[in-house]
Amino acid sequence: MANGPRMRSALRELRQRWLEHVLKMTALCLVIVCTPFARLFGFESFEARHGGLMLEVVIYSVICIVVETLYLSLFRRKQMGLELAETREAIASGRIKRMSLAARWLFLSFFLALVLLGSIASGPYRMGILTLSVPLFLLFCAAELGCIVNPGEALVPNPRDELLGFFKAKMLQAGYLTAIAALAILYLIYLAAPKYVGLLLPLALAACLLTPGLVYRRLDHQAASNGG
């Protein structure tokens, strides 16, 4: 009987979050179509010359962050404190897991494709694509690097775990060898066709990050099979 009110509360909160996401996406679509900030602040000519709607999206994102921060600070401070304490406990106990390797690489590959598209694009849309994709690509690269330096399924793995320490050594070794090979290949390409080096650098970075992740998956499967 005690689970009934808790379940209804969770469903109500889920509906509220979905409604919030729908409203945000609807507002974003309206901003992109109507360009209200360009008219309000007078940079319509700038967008017309450089293409894209990056300033509109940036201003909308900043407004959303400020409004949501004020709302949480004024009306949900106590609830946010409780949720933060529960999250810390869940992270410390290992109940919160990392995103799977496949999911991480789905996002990373998507932004890598956008970076490559922006690199080969021409005209006013090139800078807009790169401005959006490069920071997000580097963000997911940094997140993947964190998974290499601190391997494990838990969000905060145990640093004294000897098995994870062995995995980390093998992953760093594979990443180091891949980086050396990638640098050698890039140097040879630079000697023959230097204009392609900038296009291949994101691919080399992605390969250096993917290899340790694949090594971890193989070692983890081997450990699970031996343990079973």
C-alpha positions in Angstrom: 0.0 0.0 0.0 2.9 2.4 0.7 4.1 2.0 -2.9 0.9 3.4 -4.3 1.4 7.1 -3.4 5.1 6.9 -4.2 4.3 5.5 -7.6 1.7 8.2 -8.3 4.2 10.9 -7.2 6.9 9.5 -9.5 4.4 9.3 -12.4 3.3 12.9 -11.7 6.9 14.1 -11.6 7.7 12.2 -14.9 4.7 13.9 -16.6 5.8 17.3 -15.4 9.3 16.7 -16.8 8.0 15.6 -20.1 5.7 18.6 -20.3 8.7 20.8 -19.4 10.8 19.3 -22.2 7.9 19.7 -24.7 7.4 23.3 -23.8 11.2 24.0 -24.1 11.4 22.4 -27.5 8.2 24.2 -28.7 9.7 27.5 -27.5 13.0 26.7 -29.2 11.2 26.0 -32.5 9.3 29.3 -32.2 12.6 31.1 -31.6 14.2 29.5 -34.6 11.2 30.3 -36.9 10.4 33.8 -35.6 13.9 35.0 -34.6 12.6 37.3 -31.9 16.0 38.1 -30.4 17.4 39.3 -33.6 14.6 41.8 -34.0 14.7 42.8 -30.3 18.5 43.4 -30.2 19.0 44.4 -33.8 21.4 41.8 -35.1 19.3 40.7 -38.1 21.9 41.9 -40.5 24.6 39.9 -38.7 22.6 36.6 -39.0 21.9 37.5 -42.7 25.6 37.9 -43.4 26.9 34.9 -41.5 23.9 32.5 -41.7 22.6 30.2 -39.1 20.7 31.1 -35.9 23.5 30.5 -33.4 22.9 33.8 -31.5 19.2 33.1 -31.2 19.9 29.6 -29.8 22.6 30.9 -27.4 20.3 33.7 -26.0 17.4 31.3 -25.7 19.6 28.8 -23.8 20.9 31.5 -21.4 17.4 32.6 -20.7 16.3 29.0 -20.0 19.2 28.5 -17.6 18.6 31.7 -15.7 14.8 31.2 -15.5 15.2 27.5 -14.3 17.9 28.5 -11.8 15.7 31.2 -10.3 12.6 28.9 -10.2 14.6 26.1 -8.4 16.2 28.6 -6.0 12.9 30.3 -5.1 10.3 27.5 -5.1 12.1 24.1 -4.9 15.1 24.7 -2.7 14.1 22.2 0.0 13.2 19.5 -2.5 16.4 20.1 -4.5 18.4 19.7 -1.3 16.7 16.3 -0.6 17.2 15.2 -4.2 20.9 16.2 -4.1 21.5 14.3 -0.9 19.8 11.2 -2.4 21.9 11.5 -5.6 25.1 11.8 -3.6 24.2 8.6 -1.6 23.3 6.8 -4.8 26.7 7.8 -6.4 28.7 6.8 -3.3 26.9 3.4 -3.1 27.4 2.7 -6.8 23.7 2.5 -7.7 24.1 5.1 -10.5 25.8 3.6 -13.5 27.6 5.2 -16.3 26.2 5.5 -19.8 27.0 2.4 -21.8 29.8 2.4 -24.3 27.4 2.0 -27.2 25.3 5.0 -26.0 28.4 7.2 -25.4 29.7 6.4 -28.8 26.4 7.0 -30.5 26.5 10.6 -29.2 30.2 11.0 -29.9 29.9 9.7 -33.5 27.0 12.0 -34.1 28.9 15.1 -33.1 32.0 13.8 -34.9 29.9 13.6 -38.1 28.8 17.1 -37.6 32.4 18.3 -37.1 33.3 16.6 -40.4 30.3 18.1 -42.1 31.2 21.5 -40.9 34.9 21.0 -42.0 33.9 20.2 -45.6 31.0 22.6 -45.8 31.3 26.0 -47.4 29.4 29.2 -47.2 27.7 30.8 -44.3 26.6 27.6 -42.6 30.1 26.3 -42.0 30.9 28.4 -38.9 27.5 27.7 -37.5 27.9 24.0 -37.7 31.4 24.1 -36.2 30.3 26.4 -33.4 27.7 23.9 -32.4 29.5 20.6 -33.0 33.1 21.2 -31.9 32.4 22.1 -28.2 30.0 19.2 -27.8 32.4 16.8 -29.6 35.2 17.9 -27.3 32.9 17.5 -24.3 32.1 13.9 -25.1 35.8 13.3 -25.8 36.6 14.6 -22.3 33.9 12.4 -20.8 35.2 9.3 -22.6 38.7 10.2 -21.5 37.4 10.2 -17.9 36.0 6.7 -18.5 39.5 5.6 -19.6 41.4 7.2 -16.7 38.8 5.8 -14.2 37.3 2.7 -15.8 34.3 0.9 -14.4 30.5 0.8 -14.6 29.9 2.9 -11.5 29.9 6.7 -11.8 32.6 6.9 -9.2 34.6 3.6 -9.5 36.6 2.3 -6.5 40.2 3.5 -7.0 41.5 0.5 -4.9 39.9 -2.1 -7.1 42.8 -4.2 -8.4 40.9 -5.6 -11.4 40.0 -2.1 -12.5 43.6 -1.1 -12.1 44.6 -3.9 -14.4 41.9 -2.8 -16.9 43.2 0.8 -16.7 46.8 -0.2 -17.5 45.7 -2.2 -20.5 43.4 0.6 -21.7 46.1 3.2 -21.4 48.6 1.0 -23.2 46.2 0.5 -26.1 45.4 4.2 -26.2 49.1 5.1 -26.2 49.8 2.7 -29.1 46.8 4.0 -31.1 47.9 7.6 -30.5 51.4 6.9 -31.8 50.1 5.1 -34.8 47.6 7.9 -35.5 50.3 10.6 -35.2 52.6 8.7 -37.6 49.8 8.3 -40.2 48.9 12.0 -39.8 52.5 13.0 -40.4 52.7 10.9 -43.6 49.4 12.4 -44.8 50.8 15.9 -43.9 53.8 15.3 -46.2 51.7 14.1 -49.1 48.4 16.1 -48.7 48.6 18.6 -45.8 45.1 20.0 -46.6 43.5 16.8 -45.3 45.2 16.8 -41.9 42.6 19.1 -40.3 39.8 16.9 -41.5 41.5 13.7 -40.2 42.4 15.1 -36.8 38.9 14.5 -35.2 38.9 11.0 -36.6 42.3 10.3 -35.1 41.1 11.6 -31.7 38.0 9.5 -31.9 40.1 6.4 -32.7 42.4 7.0 -29.8 39.4 7.1 -27.5 37.5 4.2 -29.0 40.3 1.7 -28.8 40.6 1.7 -24.9 36.8 1.5 -24.7 36.8 -1.6 -26.8 39.7 -3.1 -24.8 37.7 -2.5 -21.6 34.7 -4.3 -23.1 36.8 -7.3 -24.1 38.5 -7.5 -20.7 35.2 -7.1 -18.9 33.6 -9.9 -20.9 36.5 -12.2 -20.3 36.4 -11.5 -16.5 32.7 -12.2 -16.5 33.1 -15.4 -18.4 35.9 -16.6 -16.1 33.9 -15.6 -13.0 30.8 -17.4 -14.3 
